[in-house]
Amino acid sequence: MKDTIMNKKIIFTVITALTISMVALGRARNTDLVTHPGDFRDAVMSDSDESLKSADFETGIPAIEPAGQNVYDPIPSPALNADPSAISATDAKASDKKKDSFAVPYRVTGTVKKEGEGFSFVVADGRTFKLLPASLEIQKKAEQLAQTGASVTLDGWSRRLDDLSAMRADAFLDPASNVTQTWRDKTQREPDLASGGAGAFTVNNVRWGKTAGGDAYDWRTAVINPALVENVYIIQKPFPPEIIASHAVMLFTFKAGGVMDSNGNASRGLLLSVEAMLRKDKPVDLISSLKKEFHILWLLTTEEDYINFTCGVENKKLLPYELLLSPGQKRALLEDAITQAVVNRRGEYYHTITNNCIITLIQLLNKVLPEASRIPLFYNPSLYNPQAAMPNTAFSGLVKKGLAAPHIPELTPANYKDTSLWPK
């Protein structure tokens, strides 16, 4: 019996490794990439959609005033300003061992502009990013589009979650083919930064449990004080087939008053879940998510909400692993997590390997670690590292590397109401 189970584990592992190898090989290669001088770094990208209110998807993010360098910070906090281009200009790139990898799938509608010898792409809401044609054919098409000024859908890839300044253009499509999803499942909303400064973030659309006596979810404005963060956990949420599949989330716990709603109600913690945006017409699965099928969503909830939702509504379990970080690292990680969560990612897609729940969290974690401790995203230029791209492998890798403690007792549908078992 044990041999049979072991054989199944080996088969699953081999299949998954082959999938990662094939997908990463196709995505990480940049054959015939045409590059041009110039740098247009003022961009994060989004689909244009006139039906969306501009207030729902802000293009400008208020600056966060520096709270002061902590004496035990291993590196300067990369998130003292909420401008994503400012973050990517610091030490963020050190977490990616392949200089020219493009890992974040995008499909956006706008116009091509000629910029010297190169091109930029301007979305209808005014955001602009550098355009890197993937071939001479695409370059010629970009020249034509720049002359006509015609609206077009750009199918391509950006580099990393915190470096959305440029996009590799793989194809230009008919704008009619780019359908913007305006529907939201009741459990999902994009967080929005209302204000930042004086050492605190004020964030709209934080999920705060269900409404009293109803089936709807309560979305509140939360004030988060990074100075009061206490611990950070990375949590595994298994789902079938559990041998290879699980979701990963990051939880920040706080001292009293660290997370408050606008009415003064407190939460124990703030949780980040990077996930696929749900659709009415199609369920999320590992294979469909290899294609541009599901937009990405950075969801913020309270600790109480997520534990009750997972164990009480979904009847699933949670395995919390405490990250072994200094106080300064915890604060820097929290600041960057919030900063990235409120970036407008309209047009960005979830991807099973290259832009998933765990690789995004690993990239955030890498930015607060000394270089020698960082988890490489690649084994080599064409092969992703499973300890960065696969949740089940990543959790054991964090423990082996000394970055996380073994998981504390799991929370299940049978015991989750005992709050003494919750991460603290």
N, C-alpha and C positions, 0 to 999 in steps of 0.2 A: 504493500500500500504506500509506504513511504517513498519507494522508488518511483511509483506512478506519479505521485504528487511532484516529486523532484523533476521528473521528466517533463511534466506540464509546465512547470516554472521555467525550465530551460527553453522550451519551445516558445513560450510567450516572450521571454527575454530576447531570443534570437529574432523573432518576428518584429518586435518593437525596435531593436537595434537596426535591422535592415530598413525599416520604414524611415527611421531618423536619418540613416546614411543616404538613402535615395532622395528624400526631401531636401536635406541640407545641401547635398551635392548640387542639386538643381538650382537652389536659391542662392547659395553663397558664391557661385561662379559669376563673374561679371564679364563674359566674353564680349569683345568689341565695344566696351563701354567708352563712349566719346565724352571726354571731359573738356572743360573750357575754363579760362581764367575768370576771376570775379567771385564774389561771395555774397549771397543774399540770405542773411541769417535771421531775418525778422519774421520767420514763418513757423506756424504749426498749421496743419492742413485740415480741411473740412469740406464736405459736400455743401454745395449751395442749395438752399431750400427756402423759397420765399414764404412758405407756410409756417416756418419756424420763427418765433419772435427773437429778435436780436438779444433781448435780455436773457433768454434761455441759454444762449451759446455765446458768451462774451468773447470778444477777440483780444481785449486787453485785460491783463491781470494786475491788480494793484501790487505795488512793491511791499515787501515785508521788511521792516526796519531791523537791522542786525541787533541781536540780543547780546552780543559780546562773545569773544572767543573764550572757550572754556579751557582751563589749564590742562585738563586730561583729554582733550580732543586729540586723537591720533593724527587727524588732518583737518584743515579748516572745513566747517560745515558748508556743503555745496548748495544748501537750500535757504540761505538767508535772504534771497530775493526770489520772488515767484515767477520771474521771467525765464521760461525754459531755455532760451538761447544763452542766458547768462550761466545757467547750470552746466550746459553741455560744453561751455568754453573753459570749464575748470578741469577737474580731474576725472570726469565721467568716462572719458574714452579709454582709460586704463583697464576697464573691465572687459573690453572687447579685444581679443588677440588678433582678429583679422581686420586690418585697416579699412578695407573697402567692402565689407560685407553689407548686404542690404537685407534686413530681417523683418521689417515691419510692413505688411501689405496695405496698400492704399488704392482707392479709386475715387477720384475727385473731379468735379466739373468746373471749368473756368476757361481762361484764354492764355495763349502763349505770347510772351513779349520778348523782343530781341533786346539783349543787354550786352553791348559790345560784341565780342565774338561768341558769346554764349546766349543762354535763354533763361527766362524766369517764367513761372506759371502763377497766374493771379486768379484766386478764387473769387466768386461773386461778392463775398463779404469783405474783400480787400486784402486778405492775407496773401503773402507772396513767398514762394520758395524757389530755390535754385533747381533748374531742370537739367538733368544729365541723360541725354539720349543713350539708349543701350546699344544702338547700332547706327550705321551710316544711313540706313533706310529711315529710321526714326528721326535722325537729324534733318534729313531732307524734308520730311513731313512737318517737323517743327518750323522750319524756314517758311514753308507755305502757310502754315497756320498763323505765324507771326505777321505775315503780310496781309492776310485776309481779316484777322481779328475775330474769326469765327469761334463760337463756343464749342468746346470739345471735352470729352471725358478722358482723363489721363489715367491709364492703368499702369501702376508701378509699385515701387518699394522704397521706403525710406530706411535709414540706417538703424536707428535705435529709438527706444521709447523717449529718450531725452535729447535726441539729435534729429529733429524733424525739419532741419533747415534745407535739406536737399532731397530730391526724389529721382531715382532712376526710372526713366520712362521706357516701359516695355512695349506699350501700344497706345494708340489714340482711338477712342471708340465714339460711337454716336451717343450724344448726351441722353437720348431717349432710353438708352440701355441702362443708365445709372439711376436706379430707383432709390430715393432716399427714404429710409425707414423712419416714419414719424410716430408709429405706434410704440408704446412702452408697456411691458408687463407690469402688473401692479407691484411686483417686488423690486423693480429696477428704475432708477433715475440717475442722471448724471449729476454729480455734485458741482456746486458753483461757489467760487470764492466771493463772498460778499464784501469782505474787507480784511486787511492784514496790517499789523503794526502793534507797537507797544508790547511785543512778545507774545501775541496771540493771533490765532486764525479764527475768523468767523465764516462758517461754511454753511451754505444752504443745501437742502436735499440730503440730509443725513437720515437714514432709516432708523426709526425709534420705536419699533414694535408695531403691533396692530392697534387700530383705533378701538376705543372702549365699546364692547358689544358688537363690533362689526367685523367684516371680512377684509376691509381695506387696511392699508398700511399707513402708519403715521410718519410723515416726513417733516422734519424740524430743522431749524437753524441752530447750529451748535457752535459754541465758543470753545476752542481747544487751546490750552496753555502748554506749550512744549516744555516749559521749566518744571512741570509737575509730572512728566512721564516717569514711570517707575520701572516697568519691565516690558520686554518685547518678546512675543512668541510667534513662531511660524507653525501653522496648524494644518494637519493633514485631515482631509475629509474623503474617505474612500467611497468609491462607487463601483458597480460591476463593470468588467471583471476586476476585482480588487487586487489581483496579483500584479496587474500593470497599471490600473487606473485609479486616480484620486485627484481631488481638487486641493489647491493650496491657498491659504489666506494668511494675512499678517495681522496680529493683534497687539495693540499698545494698551497697557494698563497704566493707571494714573493714581497719584495721591489725591486726596479729597479736593474737589473743585477743578480737576483737570479737564473734564468734559462736562459742559453745562448747556442746557437749551436756553432759549430766549426768555423762558419763564422761571429760570433758576433751578430746574430739575437736573439732578446729576446722574451721570452714568459711570460705571466702573471702568469702561474702556472704549476705545475706538478701533474698529476692524476695517481693513482694506481687503476687498475681493476683486481681483481682475478677472473678468469673465466675459463669455460671449453674450451679446445682447439677444434676448429671446425673440423668436418670431412666431406669428400666429400660424403660419403655413408649414413650418418645418421644424422638427426637433433637433436640438444640438447633438452631434455625435462626433467621435474622434476622426472619422473619415471625411465627413462634410466640412469639418473645420480646417482641413488641409487646403481647402479652396476659399475663395472670397465669398463666403456664404453668410457670415455672421459678423456684424460690427462689434467692436470691442467696447466694454464698459468698465470703468473703474468705480466700483460701488463702495460707499462708506456707510457703515452701520454701527450701532452701539454693540458692546459685548453681549448685553442681555438679549438684544434682538436676534443676533446671529445664532447664539446657542439655543434659544427657544425655537427659532425657525428650523434649524438643522435637526435637532433632537426631537422637538415636539411636533413639528409639522411634517418634515420630510422623513422622519424616523431613521435618520442616519447618525453615525457617530463621529466624534472629533478627537484627534490625537494631538495635544499641544506639546511643542518642543520649545523650551526657553532658549533664546539666543543669548550667548555669553558675550555681552558687550559692556563697555564702560558707560557711565552716565552721559558723557559727551557724545559717544557714538549713538546711543539710544535717541538722544534729542535730535541729532543731525538726521538720523534715519526717519524719524517722525516728520520733521520739517520737509524733507524731500518727498516723502510719501504723499503728504497733503498737496504739496506743490504740483506733483505729477498727476494726482487724481483730478485736479481741477482744470488741467489743460484741455482745450477743445480738441477732441480727437474725431470729429466728424469725418467720415471717409476712411477711417482706420479699421482694419479687420483683425479679428481674433484668428490665430493660427495654432494648430495643435502642437507644433514643434517650435517655431521661431518667435511667436508672440503670444505666449500662453500664460496661464496663471502663475507658474513657478519661475519661468525665465525672467519675467518682469520683476518679481520680488528679489531674485538673485542679483539682478542688475542694481536695484536699489541698495541691497546689502553691500555689494562690492564697493560702492562709493564711500562707505564709512570705514572700510577695512584697510589696513596697511597693504601695500602691493603684494607682499609675499603671501598674504592670507586670502587673497581674492580667488574666487572660483572662476576659472577660464570658461568662456562660453563655447570655445572650440577646442577639440583635440588637435586638429590641424586645419588649414584653410578651408577644407571642404567637409568636415565632419563635426557636427555639434557634440558637445560634451553632455552625456546623459545626466550627469550630476547637476547640470544647469537647466536642462530642457525637459527632464522627466521627473514629475513629483515624487514618485516612490523611490527612485534612485537618489534624488536630491536630499531627501530627509536623512537617509542613512549616511550620505556623504557629509552633510553638515555635522553630524555627530562624530564621525571618524576624524574629521578635520579639526575638531575641538571648537567649532563655532556654535554648537548647540548642545544642550544637555539631552540625555535620553528622555523620551516623552513621559510626562506625568500621567497619572491614571486617566484613561480615556473617558470622555463624556458620552453617554449612551441614552437612548430613550428611557432606559430603566432608572438611571441615576442622575440625570441632568438637573433635576429640581433641587438637588442638594448643592447649594451654592458654595459650600466649603470645598468642593472639589474643583471649582472653577479656577482658571489661571488668575494669579494675583499680581 
